[in-house]
Amino acid sequence: MAGMSPVFRRSERRKERKAPGERLVTLIRKPGCHLCDDAQEVIEKVCADLGVPWERKDITEDEELHRAYWEQIPVVLVDGAQHTFWRVDEARLRKALTQ
């Protein structure tokens, strides 16, 4: 791959589709946040439908997460990369997890 162009490498990565069980959705939230509760409902539904594991992290228990995301919560990560914040669109999350 050393001689390949960056465009080719990106397209190759897209072809390497992960199985649902190999994906991970992370919800970064805080207690008492109604948007966080709404986001969790969408994540629970989509992940259950697709068989994708998910986890919840509380920014009040992690200083690094608090510094990084306190103005954006809820934040949703897919495989460690930020997918969205504030509101979670079910169709967009489903698409991200199946492509």
C-alpha positions as CSV (number, residue, x, y, z in Angstrom):
1,M,0.0,0.0,0.0
2,A,3.0,2.3,0.3
3,G,2.8,3.3,-3.3
4,M,-0.9,3.8,-3.5
5,S,-2.6,7.1,-3.5
6,P,-4.5,8.4,-0.5
7,V,-7.7,8.2,-2.5
8,F,-7.2,4.5,-3.2
9,R,-6.5,3.8,0.4
10,R,-9.7,5.6,1.6
11,S,-11.8,3.6,-1.0
12,E,-10.1,0.4,0.1
13,R,-11.0,1.1,3.8
14,R,-14.6,1.7,2.8
15,K,-14.7,-1.8,1.3
16,E,-13.6,-3.3,4.6
17,R,-17.0,-3.5,6.2
18,K,-17.1,-4.4,9.8
19,A,-19.6,-6.9,11.1
20,P,-22.2,-5.4,13.5
21,G,-20.6,-7.1,16.5
22,E,-17.3,-5.5,15.7
23,R,-18.7,-2.0,15.8
24,L,-19.1,0.1,18.9
25,V,-21.3,3.0,19.6
26,T,-20.4,5.2,22.6
27,L,-22.8,7.7,24.1
28,I,-21.2,10.4,26.1
29,R,-23.7,12.0,28.4
30,K,-24.4,13.4,31.8
31,P,-27.2,12.8,34.4
32,G,-30.3,14.9,34.2
33,C,-29.9,15.7,30.5
34,H,-33.1,15.2,28.5
35,L,-31.3,15.3,25.2
36,C,-29.0,12.5,26.5
37,D,-32.1,10.5,27.4
38,D,-33.5,11.0,23.9
39,A,-30.2,10.0,22.3
40,Q,-30.0,6.9,24.4
41,E,-33.4,5.8,23.3
42,V,-32.4,6.1,19.6
43,I,-29.0,4.3,20.2
44,E,-30.7,1.5,22.2
45,K,-33.2,0.9,19.4
46,V,-30.7,1.0,16.5
47,C,-28.1,-1.0,18.2
48,A,-30.6,-3.7,19.3
49,D,-32.0,-3.9,15.7
50,L,-28.5,-4.3,14.2
51,G,-26.8,-6.3,16.9
52,V,-24.2,-3.6,17.6
53,P,-22.8,-3.2,21.1
54,W,-22.9,0.2,22.7
55,E,-21.7,1.8,25.9
56,R,-22.5,4.9,28.0
57,K,-19.9,7.2,29.4
58,D,-20.7,10.0,32.0
59,I,-18.7,13.3,31.5
60,T,-19.1,14.0,35.2
61,E,-16.9,11.0,36.0
62,D,-14.2,11.7,33.4
63,E,-12.3,15.0,33.3
64,E,-10.9,14.4,29.8
65,L,-14.3,13.7,28.4
66,H,-15.7,16.7,30.2
67,R,-13.1,19.0,28.8
68,A,-13.6,17.7,25.3
69,Y,-17.4,17.5,25.1
70,W,-19.1,19.5,27.8
71,E,-20.6,22.0,25.3
72,Q,-21.8,19.3,22.9
73,I,-23.4,16.5,25.0
74,P,-24.9,14.2,24.2
75,V,-22.1,13.1,21.9
76,V,-22.2,9.9,19.9
77,L,-19.0,8.1,18.8
78,V,-19.0,5.3,16.3
79,D,-15.9,3.1,16.6
80,G,-14.2,5.9,18.5
81,A,-14.9,8.7,16.0
82,Q,-17.4,11.4,16.6
83,H,-20.6,10.7,14.7
84,T,-22.9,13.5,16.0
85,F,-23.8,15.6,19.0
86,W,-27.0,17.1,20.5
87,R,-29.6,15.2,18.5
88,V,-29.2,11.7,17.1
89,D,-30.9,11.0,13.8
90,E,-31.9,7.3,13.7
91,A,-31.6,6.9,9.9
92,R,-28.1,8.5,9.9
93,L,-26.9,6.3,12.7
94,R,-28.3,3.2,11.1
95,K,-26.6,4.1,7.8
96,A,-23.2,4.7,9.6
97,L,-23.4,1.3,11.2
98,T,-24.3,-0.6,8.0
99,Q,-21.9,0.9,5.6
